[in-house]
Amino acid sequence: MVSYSDSEVKIFHPLCEASLNWALKNLSLEKEYEVLHHQYTGTLEMDYVVRNIHTKKYLCVVEVKRTPADVQSTRYQIQAQSYVQMNEPENEKPFYILTNLEKLISFRYESGKPRVYQQMLLPGLEDVCDFSKDDEKEIIKKLAAIFTRLLDAFRNGKYKYFTTLEQFLAYMNSIVADDKRWKSSMAMLMYEYIRGAFRAVRRTEFKYDVHKFHNDVRQVCIEVNSVDFDGIFAYNSAKYLPRLTMPVSIFADIYKYGNINISGDSIADALHDMISENKRHDGEVATDLELAGLASVLARMSNGPLAAGKRICDPAAGSGSLICSSINVFNAKPNQLQANDSNPKLIEILSLRLGLSFPKIIAKPDVPQVTSEDIINMSKADFNDVDIVLLNPPFVAGINCVNRKVPFYDKIRTLKGSEAMTKVGQMNLGAVFLETVCYLANPGTTIACIFPKAHLTERGEEAIAFRKMLIHLFGLHTIFNYPGEGLFDSVTEETCIFVGKVLQRANDVLVYSSDVKVADIDLHDLQCVAGGYSRTDFMPVFPGVEARLFDWTELNDAVEDGWRMVCSEMGEAIQFIESNINRCTRLTNITKTTKVYRKGRAGVDGGSDLVFFDSIPALYQKYEKYVTLEEGMRNAKSNDFKLKSGDSKFLNFNGVGTHLAAEIAKDYISLARDAKKQQRKVKTASEWETIAKKDGQVKFANNSVLIPTKTRRSGRVHLSNIPLYVSTNFVVFTYPSMCEAEIIASYMTTVFYQLECEVMCKSHAGVRKGEVGDVVTTHVPVFRSISPTDISKIQAEIPNIEFLNLNDPRVSKTDEIWAEILFGPNAKACLDNAQRLLRFLANRRNRCNS
């Protein structure tokens, strides 16, 4: 029997393909059309297309998912739509289908109807089969029958658009800022939606059309609230309008939509996008359905079955993707679900979605608990019966949530009796939120948490504190790494899943690493893995996924330097660095070659356009005759290895007269405002002068090596033989002689050094980020160990140095010279391996952002 946790590619795809081919045979079209698997449109891979054999044009695109919720997901509907949109010149007809084999929706793309809900065709969501009853042969037979009807209709242009959400969403968008009207409208409209859904499953509690109540909002609430959906219908005169008049046609449309889309997932997706559109900067991002399913499965593997009387809780539930995914995984009853979110508008979506996850049985008292509380107002009593917490916490960078964190720290101090572990530096909000949950939950509570992967490898004090929290408080016992493709459309960071048991230290930490997308992970295979994990290497446990056990003490010992070893893609490169770089007697830690190093200063407190004086043409042209400008290096964009000048003209305010400095600062404020330069805090002219003078106090001498802090594709390193003022985009090392600086900088351009940087720095949104704490862990040549002959060879190549294309590194003469110096008879093998590993890591880092 087919299961929702089966592999999409291995199980679902072959069944879909067989059904499509059967449909073509039924229509006697097998010589006119063909079914093709994994065709590309641009860089996007389509699951299936039905293509005209003679014209090579597409009749339709078929996108396959695993669950009914996936089929009703707006995000996946848009994904399927995008294929047809990109295929436009190659389309015979602009039809597309989204199915999980059990359910199916068909669409027709039309540029005049740009939204997917406008392109849905009658009859809307179709029932194809039942996985709990039908075997694979029966599934193929039933799906083929529907494909036969659809393909025939597509060829002959027979279609009708389904009643859409267009009018409903336009109306709700127009009142989103009016809380009373919003709540009252939701009550009236969701009454009809739920009535339609209940009629579809033959429930008759709501006998009357909403018009029977003559716009009486309270009466509507009384009717539905007797069943559930408190988040929508718990009437309070202070929050609702007593009466509300709305267009009749909206009610008719929403009833029909509920009758077809019983689950509420589709309408929840659409409303969540509307509600959270301006709150993404607050960390309000919906969890992808496949990722939610993986997190729930990992939670069950940790906790086991959910005991009677125990609950699953999501304290930052959003629109409910994560907690809804747990229902089938745990076979949970309605009253075993506890969902909270601080956004009151999301509570209405949660209430609808959770209630309609049980359309046939939902009724008080067996109902989910849905609340709208700030977590700092929740108590330990709220978690008394909670065995499992599922969490995708709000992720907001520390600098952007300074004030938001204060009440969290106060809450933790109250619960713990001492300061929070995460009260460090510019800690992000997600980490503080997770620590708060850990102290609210009972010891032994299983928590499955989605978090940015960068926290595994960063060296900053915030990342160190977070890792300490994971192993000492969170009770980390499982990490699951996966590719970032197709997840979190508005988020650029890769994520991973942490699973732990609060305050229960694990002897071992199991780390999974998937090479396939989350959608392609076979969750059934994952749950069937019976142990036997390697303690020395990542080994395959089922197709596409490998795993390794780490001793708790190994992670504890590495908490300061980062857990690069848990990233399986780094394993071979780490071993290469350990065997060939760390043990090479002619290489040493970079901090042993000079004590003069730091990050560039200019712009650290803002005002880069002020000190790099030619940035604003109007300011530069007005004052250039009255000031002395020096060389500055602002951006990591130059393709010159040896710098004879900077890329900007720098103004040192310490050499500018008081009156002139004040005039320049005043004009800067005006011009920066006109240019719409975003400032977190508006500064006065005097404050800008003070900042600019501090920047002018740090000037780097010649013989300096500049290493960019952000690298994507080009392995830039710059050697300066002139004094420079340098921005925060570089880490700078200064040497006593030009010869020593030349030798060390030339090595930094090689595949060996660039490979070490890929390992020792962190990856963020496709960018290699190397702060001072990362760069100081790298190795460079011991200058005195290099012979005069070798120095001459290296210097002769300096004019020919070109920066490596990290995604396709070509071995240069400089690479070969250094390989021979460092590795002797093993030079060729080391060079080949370093080139291969560098290409692999750089392309993996860039693959989501290419």
Secondary structure, DSSP 8 states (H G I E B T S, - for coil): ---TTS-IIIIIHHHHHHHHHHHHHHTT-TTTEEEEEEEEETTEEEEEEEEETTT--EEEEEEE-SSHHHHT-HHHHHHHHHHHHHTGGGEEEEEEEEE-SSEEEEEE-BTTB-SHHHHBBTT-SEE---TTT--HHHHHHHHHHHHHHHHHHHHTT---B---SHHHHHHHHHTTT-HHHHHHHHHHHHHHHHHHHHHHTT--S--S-GGGGTTBHHHHHHHHHTTS-HHHH---TTTS-SB----HHHHHHHHHHHHH-TTSHHHHHHHHHHHHTT-GGGT-----HHHHHHHHHHHHHHH-S--TT-EEEETT-TTSHHHHHHHHHHT--GGGEEEE-S-HHHHHHHHHHHHTTSTTT-BTTB--EEE---GGG--GGGGTTEEEEEE------GGG-HHHHHHHHHHHHHHHSS--TT-STT--HHHHHHHHHHHHS-TT-EEEEEEEGGGGT--SHHHHHHHHHIIIII-EEEEEE---TTS-TT--S-EEEEEEETT---SEEEEEEESS-GGG--HHHHHH------SSS-EEEETTEEEEEEEHHHHHHTTTT--GGG-GGGHHHHHHIIIIITT-TTEEEGGGT-S-EEE--BTTTS-HHHHBGGGSHHHHHHHGGGS-EEEEE--TT---SEESS-SEEEE-GGGS-HHHHHHHHHHHHHHHHHTT---SS---HHHHHHHHHHHHT--B-SSEEEEESEESSB---EEESS-BEEBTTEEEEE-SSHHHHHHHHHHHTSHHHHHHHHHHSEEETTEEE--HHHHTT-EEE-GGGS-HHHHHHHHHHGGG----BTTS----HHHHHHHHHHHGGGHHHHHHHHHHHHHHHHHHHHTT--
